[in-house]
């Protein structure tokens, strides 16, 4: 006899809206699933030094211990990052065993060391395992492990065969999983999503009012939002901004977010002579306030899964200039709902921004189609339904 409700444990080390798209997606998905009747709790990494954030009272969050609680940057395979992940994985295993009577499914957000080390234990406990793969080609997750790390990658691939289902947010990630030997039947294409009630288009009057309120009344505003790490390609945006500033003296570039390269990027702006037209605003608690007054959004990344910041900007009806990479090309169709340029191309970024700022008709057409794209393909309510169906499928629940 099956249970009355779905019982899910979410494992998301970076369960916080300020730590990139994966943590933000895990939080939003978990909270909305709880609102829809799923019995759910979260195991996350204990962290310090984080900006304040609001979490739903409907979600129980257990913070697993690990070393270096002030360190939140895991983009590179480095000894310290491996040790942090290893200690978290062990703490996570302890909690998974302790709470074993409270869940039937474990949903990992990220398919790296915590997943690999806990698969055998969970299978012994007769639990179902889902792994969402966050990125491609970085060598730290399923889909990019085979043949790496002196044979350990091949061992990891064998362990991954025990996973019941994978979530691939992009075509590139799906291809990587297939190359790692994951059977096509286990791969589920479920994209990232946006709360379209929160991120939506603003009226022209509201936009102008926000500009005046923030001190940009007579400016054309271009915005970037994301972590200050190398793979975000911020240096190429700054190099291209020199051309934009020369052609459009009233343009202002707003950079939202923080990270290990923040100081270096500020120095680069001074070195390039663009400091007067570039503002580094750090972490902002309400990014949609800034998106509502933005004229063009730019994503200069070198590698991405399906970037949250891009979906948020398009949900707000912003014309975007983005690099032709990873999951970006799953979302953006060049000249239709955005403009695509090659990565590491400062002049291409500048050309795209200038085109949109100078051509109101083009910007308006792309803006409308971007807005429609998110509502048709990436809205939260539709994705919640997909996860409900996936959970039922791996539990072999029959339709009512």
Secondary structure, DSSP 8 states (H G I E B T S, - for coil): ---SS-EEEEE-TT-STTS-HHHHHHHHHHHHHHHTT-EEEEEEE---S-------TTSEEEEE--S-TT----SS--HHHHHHHHHHHHHHHHHHHHTGGG-SEEEEES-SHHHHHHHHHHHHTT-EEEEEE--SSSSSSTTS-TT-GGGHHHHHHHHHTT-SEEEESSHHHHHHHHHTT--GGGEEE----B-TTTS----HHHHHHHHHHHT-TT-EEEEEES--SGGG-HHHHHHHHHHHHHH-TTEEEEEE---TTHHHHHHHHHHTT-GGGEEEEE--S-HHHHHTT-SEEEE--SS-SS-HHHHHHHHTT-EEEEES-TTHHHH--BTTTBEEE-TT-HHHHHHHHHHHHH-HHHHHHHHHHHHHHHHHHSBHHHHHHHHHHHHHHHTT----
